[in-house]
Amino acid sequence: MEQIVINGVNQLSGEVEIEGAKNAVLPILASTILASSGITTLDNVPPLSDVFIMNKVLEEFNIKIEFNQVQKTISVDASGELTSIAPKELVEKMRASIVVLGPLVARLGHAKVAMPGGCAIGSRPIDLHLKGLEKLGVKIDQHDGFIEATADQLHGADIYLDFPSVGATQNIMMAATLAKGNTVIENVAREPEIVDLANVLNKMGAKITGAGTDSLKIKGVDQLHGCDHSVVQDRIEAGTYMIAAAVSNGNVLIKDAIYEHNRPLLSKLAEMGVKVNVSDDGVRIIGPKVLAPADVQTLPHPGFPTDMQAQMTVAQLKADGISTMNETVFENRFMHLDELNKMGASYKVEGNFATLMGPTDFQGAEVSATDLRAAAALVIAGLIAKGETRVSHLEYMDRGYYHLVSKFKQLGANIKRVRIDAAGRETLVTDDQVISEESLA
Ligand code: EPU
C-alpha cells in the first residue's frame, strides 16, 4: 500500500508548472485513429496512468505508439491495417476509452467497444453518444456487455444534444469529420478540451468551425492525416494548485495558467477574499488570512467545473461562515465530505446540495481517496490540517496529477509518498518511482 503523508500546517509559496491536460490528451489520442496516413506527434503529454491505458487501447487496434515520458511527447502511427475491438479489461480500467467508438466506426465502418459501467461519481450513461452516432447513420447493437457500431458510410446530420456532454460532443464530432456532407451539432460542450480536440482534427484536415461555442459545424472530408500538436494546459491541475495556495494563506504563481480557462473558479476565489494577479507569467494566487464563505453551483463550461468541486469544498469548509455547493453535473460526487469529516469538517448533504459549516479547524487523519478529484481535495485539506494526514488509494491520484508530491514540496510543503509493506515498514517513494500503469474506471 502507498500513502501520501503530510505534516501541517503548511503555507505555500513559490511557483508551480502545470502539465498538458489529461482530459484533452485522452480524446486527442482517440482522434489519431482517424489519421489513415502520416504520423501524429503530440507534445506536452502528461505521463499519467490514464494516458498509459489509452495507449494500450490504441495498441489493441494495431496502432503504433512511441511515448517519450521524459520529453512528454507521443508519436502515433495509425496508417496500418487497423482492428476495431476494444476489450472489456481496458475499457473497465478507464471509462473515457468510450471515445474510440466514433473514430473507429468512422474510419473502419465497424467498432466493438465494451460497455463502460458507472463509476464512483455517478451512473454515467452514454445514451447521448449513441443517439448522435445513430443520426450519422451508424447502426448500434448492444449485446454481451459490448456496443457494436456498424456503418457503410456515415452521412451528415443535424443533431441536438439534450445535455452538453463532453464525451458525447467528442465522439460525435470525431465521427462526423469523415461523414458525407455537413453535420451541425447543437448544445455541445464548450470546454477548452473540446476546442483543443477540434484544433487537432482541423490540423489533420477536418473542417470544423464553432468549437468553444454551443454549436459545431462539420463539413465531412474523405480522409485525415497525421499532424503535430501541443496539448493545452490542464486547467483542473492549475485550479487545484490555485485552491491549495488560496486556503494556505499562500503566495503561489501558477506558471502560464490561462486565466480565461479558470474564470469561474477565479471569480469565486476573488469573492472569498483571494487576490488574483494575472500577468504574462501566469496567475498569482495570494490567499487571505481568513476566507469568506461562498455559494457555488457546478455547471458545464463556462460554469464552475465539477472537476474542481471537491477541492473547492475544502476552501468553503475553511471559510469563516456557511457555504453551499450544488453539484448539478454528477449525481454522486460528495464522497470526499465523509473523509473530510474525519479531519473535523462539518456538513449536511441533501441530494446534490451540500451545506458546509465553516470555519473548520482541520486536524490530520487517515483518509481514503474515492476518486481523482477527491484525492486532490484530501491532499489540500492535509496541507492545512494540524498534525499528520495520510491519504491512501493513490491509484486515483495517479490518474490525473503528475509529480504532485514534488510540486507541493517545491512550494514548501512537508509532504512525502511512502510504500508500506506487510510488516508495516515504510519506504520512501519518489515521484519518478511511481509506476502509473494501473487505474480504476
Ligand atoms: N451524460 C448522460 N448521457 C450521456 C453522456 C453524459 O446522461 O450520453 C451525463 C453524465 O452521466 C453526467 C453528465 O452528463 O452526469 C456529464 O457527463 P459528460 O459526458 O459531460 O462527462 P464525461 O465526458 O464522461 C468528462 C471528463 C470528466 C468531467 C466531465 C464533466 C474526461 C475524460 N472526463 O467526462 O473528468 O468531470 O467531462 O466536465 O474528459 C475528471 O477528470 O476527474 C473527470 C471525471
Residues whose N, C-alpha, C, O or C-beta is under 5 A from the ligand:
A	BS01	EPU	N23 L26 A96 R124 P125 I126 D127 L128 H129 P164 S165 V166 G167 A168 T306 D307 V329 F330 L372 R373
